[in-house]
């Protein structure tokens, strides 16, 4: 490929705004490398997606230490793409990573201990070829580690220069409030919370969005498409061979694709059609809808192709909903038992 030069109008394509009570800005839609960027996927395809994303105003790339497969390979691939294409733009990029879920064997390859979090961050930086990330998250609460120890590790990551900011992911509202208060006292405020949120998984509306607003945390909502359930892939009841359900990704559960879920998706698809959107576009727009001080900062989407990326970014062109549309959506946008992170969020609420 020829030398990459970013589009000159990249900041005119997508709105962006502050992440919580900080000076860090995020685009309304960000790109997550959870799926489709591991060592099992075409590297040149990954390059095309990331370059096109940046050209279209997506400057926030989100990872975790265990993203792959195999674990760590998504960070390695991003490191290769940074070296080949995006290194000149590093100061424009927001690159974030996390640690908390299982990375390898043994007691110090998961959880919230200082040993695991800081050693994991060092390995993440090595894989990406960076000297710092912009946000380092505790990926989940750990009932076996004192909360203060986990938060001191985040604090140290920032004061040592390995991260610019700190955040948490999949913490429930009670624990999030406590974590925010402890970090504020340490002098390293939490600026971001990364929870799952979609029309089929609305748990954040029961207190967490209020806590995030009260404590100055931006909300980085992941899985707004409910792992593909809120797309047109399954509407006819069949399972495409290349879909998450068809491939059998570890994050997929067989109980997700049930007739009641399909009925809800089909009804929501009809509402989206009346709005002139695809179901996926409406699902992203709905997550980004105006909720006053509880409004989500950015929706974190994945992409398996440039075409899919471009189609889903169109969602930001219509994030306004009438009261009637919201009432219609609420009939079908109900909890569908797809929150595979619930065990983590239930810890201390």
C-alpha positions in Angstrom: 0.0 0.0 0.0 1.1 3.6 -0.6 2.0 5.8 2.3 -1.1 6.8 4.3 -2.0 10.4 4.5 -5.1 11.2 6.6 -8.0 13.1 5.1 -7.7 16.9 5.7 -11.4 17.2 6.6 -11.5 14.4 9.2 -12.6 16.6 12.0 -15.5 17.9 10.0 -17.1 14.5 9.6 -18.2 13.5 13.1 -19.2 15.5 16.2 -17.0 15.1 19.3 -17.2 16.4 22.8 -15.7 16.3 26.3 -15.5 13.0 28.2 -17.0 13.8 31.6 -15.4 16.6 33.5 -12.2 16.5 31.6 -10.5 18.1 28.7 -10.3 14.9 26.7 -12.6 14.8 23.7 -14.2 11.7 22.2 -16.1 11.3 18.9 -19.8 10.5 19.2 -18.9 7.0 17.7 -15.7 5.3 18.6 -14.1 2.1 17.2 -13.7 -0.9 19.5 -11.2 -3.7 18.6 -12.9 -6.4 20.7 -13.9 -8.4 17.7 -12.5 -8.6 14.2 -9.0 -7.3 15.0 -7.3 -10.4 16.4 -4.7 -12.7 14.9 -7.4 -14.8 13.2 -8.5 -11.9 10.9 -7.0 -10.5 7.7 -4.4 -7.9 8.7 -4.8 -5.8 5.6 -8.5 -5.6 6.1 -7.9 -4.3 9.6 -5.6 -1.6 8.2 -8.3 -0.5 5.8 -10.9 -0.2 8.5 -8.7 1.8 10.9 -7.4 4.1 8.2 -10.9 4.8 6.9 -12.2 5.3 10.5 -9.7 8.0 11.1 -10.4 9.6 7.8 -14.1 9.8 8.9 -13.4 11.4 12.2 -13.1 8.4 14.5 -9.9 9.1 16.5 -10.7 6.9 19.5 -9.6 3.2 19.3 -10.5 1.0 22.3 -8.8 -2.2 23.3 -8.2 -4.6 26.2 -5.3 -6.8 27.0 -7.2 -10.0 26.2 -8.7 -8.9 22.9 -8.0 -11.3 20.1 -7.9 -14.2 19.6 -5.4 -15.0 20.7 -5.3 -12.7 23.7 -3.1 -9.7 23.1 -3.2 -10.0 19.3 -5.5 -7.0 18.8 -3.0 -4.8 20.6 -0.2 -6.3 18.5 -2.1 -5.6 15.3 -2.9 -2.0 16.3 0.8 -1.6 17.1 1.7 -2.7 13.6 -0.8 -0.3 12.1 0.4 2.5 14.2 4.0 1.9 13.1 3.0 1.6 9.4 0.2 4.2 9.0 -0.8 6.2 12.1 2.3 7.0 14.0 2.5 10.6 12.7 -1.0 11.1 14.1 -0.4 9.6 17.6 -1.1 12.9 19.4 -4.5 13.2 17.7 -5.5 9.6 18.6 -7.2 8.5 21.8 -6.0 4.9 22.5 -7.4 3.1 25.5 -7.0 -0.3 27.0 -8.1 -2.3 30.0 -7.2 -5.2 32.3 -9.3 -7.3 34.6 -10.6 -10.3 32.8 -8.6 -13.5 32.2 -5.4 -13.0 30.2 -3.6 -16.2 30.9 -3.1 -19.0 33.5 -2.4 -18.4 37.1 -3.7 -16.1 39.8 -2.0 -13.0 38.6 -3.4 -13.1 35.0 -6.8 -11.8 36.0 -8.6 -9.7 38.6 -7.9 -6.3 40.1 -4.6 -6.6 41.9 -1.9 -4.0 41.6 0.5 -6.7 40.3 -1.9 -7.7 37.5 -3.1 -4.3 36.4 0.3 -2.6 36.2 2.2 -5.5 34.7 -0.6 -6.0 32.2 -0.4 -2.3 31.3 3.3 -2.6 30.7 2.8 -5.6 28.4 0.0 -3.7 26.5 2.3 -0.8 25.9 5.0 -3.2 24.6 2.5 -4.8 22.2 1.3 -1.5 20.8 4.7 0.2 20.7 3.5 3.1 22.9 4.9 4.8 26.0 1.4 5.6 27.3 -2.3 5.1 26.6 -4.9 7.8 26.9 -7.3 5.9 29.3 -6.5 2.9 31.3 -9.5 1.0 32.7 -10.1 -1.5 35.4 -12.1 -3.9 33.1 -14.2 -5.3 35.9 -14.6 -5.1 39.7 -12.8 -7.9 41.5 -14.5 -9.2 44.8 -11.2 -10.9 45.7 -9.1 -7.6 45.7 -9.7 -4.6 47.9 -11.2 -1.8 45.8 -8.6 0.6 47.2 -5.8 -1.6 45.8 -7.3 -1.6 42.3 -7.8 2.1 42.4 -4.3 2.8 43.7 -3.0 0.8 40.7 -5.0 3.1 38.3 -3.8 6.2 40.2 -0.2 4.9 39.8 -0.6 4.2 36.1 -1.5 7.9 35.7 1.1 9.5 37.9 3.8 7.2 36.4 3.0 8.5 32.9 1.8 5.2 31.5 -1.8 6.5 31.2 -3.2 10.0 30.7 -6.5 9.2 32.5 -8.2 6.5 34.4 -11.6 4.7 34.0 -13.7 1.8 35.1 -15.8 -0.7 33.1 -18.8 -2.9 34.1 -18.9 -1.5 37.7 -22.5 -1.2 39.1 -23.8 2.2 40.4 -22.9 1.7 44.1 -19.4 0.6 43.4 -18.9 3.3 40.7 -19.9 6.0 43.1 -17.5 4.7 45.8 -14.7 4.3 43.2 -15.1 7.8 41.9 -15.0 9.3 45.4 -11.8 7.4 46.3 -10.1 8.4 43.0 -11.1 12.0 43.6 -9.4 12.0 47.0 -6.3 10.5 45.4 -6.2 13.3 42.9 -6.8 11.2 39.8 -10.5 11.5 39.0 -12.2 8.8 37.0 -13.2 10.4 33.7 -14.9 7.5 32.0 -17.1 4.5 32.7 -17.4 1.8 30.0 -20.7 -0.2 30.4 -22.6 -2.4 28.0 -25.8 -0.6 26.8 -28.3 -1.3 24.1 -32.0 -1.5 23.5 -32.0 -5.1 24.7 -29.7 -4.4 27.7 -30.8 -1.2 29.6 -29.3 -1.9 33.0 -27.3 1.4 33.1 -30.6 3.4 33.2 -31.2 2.0 36.7 -28.8 4.4 38.5 -25.5 4.1 36.7 -26.1 7.0 34.2 -27.0 9.2 37.2 -23.9 8.2 39.1 -21.7 8.9 36.0 -23.2 12.3 35.6 -23.0 13.2 39.3 -19.3 12.1 39.4 -18.2 13.7 36.2 -17.6 10.5 34.3 -18.2 10.2 30.5 -20.1 7.1 29.4 -18.5 5.0 26.7 -21.2 2.6 25.8 -20.1 -0.7 24.4 -22.1 -3.4 22.5 -24.9 -0.9 21.3 -25.8 -3.5 18.7 -26.2 -6.2 21.3 -23.5 -8.4 19.6 -25.3 -8.2 16.3 -28.8 -8.9 17.5 -29.8 -5.3 16.7 -28.9 -5.7 13.0 -30.6 -7.3 10.1 -28.4 -10.4 10.2 -30.9 -12.6 12.2 -34.3 -11.1 11.4 -35.3 -14.0 9.2 -34.4 -16.5 11.9 -31.4 -18.0 10.1 -27.8 -17.9 11.4 -25.2 -16.7 8.9 -22.1 -18.8 9.0 -19.8 -15.8 9.4 -21.9 -14.2 12.2 -21.0 -14.3 15.9 -23.6 -16.9 16.5 -22.4 -19.0 13.5 -18.8 -18.8 14.3 -19.4 -19.4 18.0 -17.5 -16.6 19.5 -16.7 -17.0 23.3 -18.9 -13.9 24.0 -21.9 -15.5 22.4 -24.5 -17.4 24.4 -27.0 -19.8 22.7 -29.8 -18.3 24.8 -29.4 -14.9 23.1 -31.1 -15.8 19.8 -34.6 -16.8 20.9 -37.9 -16.2 19.3 -38.9 -13.4 21.8 -35.6 -11.6 21.1 -36.2 -12.0 17.3 -39.8 -10.6 17.7 -38.4 -7.6 19.5 -35.7 -7.1 16.8 -38.2 -7.3 14.0 -40.5 -4.8 15.7 -37.6 -2.4 16.2 -36.6 -2.9 12.6 -40.0 -1.7 11.5 -39.6 1.4 13.6 -36.2 2.0 12.1 -37.5 1.7 8.6 -40.1 4.4 9.3 -37.3 6.6 10.4 -35.3 6.0 7.3 -32.6 4.0 9.1 -31.3 0.5 9.3 -31.9 -1.3 12.6 -28.2 -1.0 13.4 -28.2 2.8 12.7 -31.3 3.3 14.9 -29.8 1.2 17.7 -26.7 3.3 17.8 -28.7 6.6 17.5 -30.9 5.5 20.4 -27.9 4.9 22.7 -26.7 8.4 21.7 -30.1 10.1 22.1 -30.4 13.2 24.3 -31.0 12.1 27.9 -30.0 15.4 29.4 -27.1 15.1 31.9 -27.3 11.3 31.5 -26.5 11.4 27.7 -23.9 8.9 26.6 -20.6 10.4 25.5 -19.7 7.9 22.7 -21.0 4.7 21.3 -18.3 2.1 20.9 -18.9 0.0 17.8 -17.0 -2.8 16.0 -16.6 -3.2 12.3 -15.8 -6.2 10.1 -15.4 -4.2 6.9 -15.1 -0.6 5.7 -18.6 -0.8 4.3 -20.1 -1.8 7.6 -18.1 1.0 9.4 -19.4 3.6 6.9 -23.0 2.4 7.1 -23.0 2.5 10.9 -21.4 6.0 11.2 -24.4 7.3 9.4 -26.3 6.8 12.6 -25.1 10.2 14.0 -27.0 12.0 11.2 -30.3 11.3 13.1 -30.2 10.9 16.9 -33.4 12.8 17.5 -36.5 10.8 18.4 -40.1 12.0 18.8 -41.9 11.1 22.0 -44.1 8.8 20.0 -41.1 7.0 18.6 -39.6 6.6 22.0 -42.9 5.1 23.3 -43.0 2.7 20.4 -39.4 1.7 21.0 -40.0 1.2 24.7 -42.6 -1.5 24.0 -39.9 -3.7 22.4 -36.6 -2.4 23.9 -36.7 -4.5 27.1 -34.1 -6.5 28.9 -33.5 -9.7 27.0 -31.1 -11.6 29.3 -28.1 -10.9 27.1 -25.9 -9.1 29.6 -23.0 -11.6 29.9 -21.2 -9.1 32.2 -24.0 -9.1 34.8 -22.0 -11.2 37.3 -19.4 -8.4 37.4 -21.9 -5.5 37.6 -23.9 -7.3 40.4 -20.8 -7.1 42.7 -21.8 -4.5 45.3 -24.5 -3.1 42.9 
